[in-house]
Amino acid sequence: MQFGDIEVAIPAAQLGIPIDNGEGVDPHLHMIVADKSGNVAAVSHEATLAWRQKIIGSVTLTPTLGDADGDGFLDIFIFSYIEDDGVGLLYLLRAYDGMLHEGYPLRVSTRFTTPPLLVDLHPGTAARAPAKAARKDVDAKAGAGGKGGGGGGSSGGGGGGALTGD
């Protein structure tokens, strides 16, 4: 497969591709390659194509991987941008075969500047998520860049100051 210009990072993950190996799924990592021409593909460690999907628009943000619908299978969020219309499309693909989830793509009236951040909002799962920052007995100042929160991380900037530790 020939790709156009690629301007995004290429994530790799075990996609859960079904194979007859006794375990039921391919244990190897696959790269999710997306280009500015709308080509999206899963490519194996041996450079073989597992699946290919053509989407509308230009992919200029790294695809985000996660179980979006809580079914136990990995999904891929991809934002694309249509230059002529000035709108974006949000795609949700099944990672194991590249097929679109029902109801996607979603048309949005803006261009995205960052990849999506997946957060588990399924009922009953919040109690399993770590919540140290929300506990009153945790000093939010420790390792958070001082009073006012923030801390910099790799972005170098502070954040809001919702937790002050006071």
Secondary structure, 3 states (H helix, E strand, C coil): CCCCCCCCCCCEECCCCECCCCCCECCCCEEEEECCCCEEEEEECCCCEEEEEECCCECCCCCEEECCCCCCCCEEEEEEEECCCCEEEEEEEECCCCCECCCCCEEECCCCCCCCCCCCCCCCCHHHCCCHHHCCCCCCCCCCCCCCCCCCHHHCCCCCCCCCCC
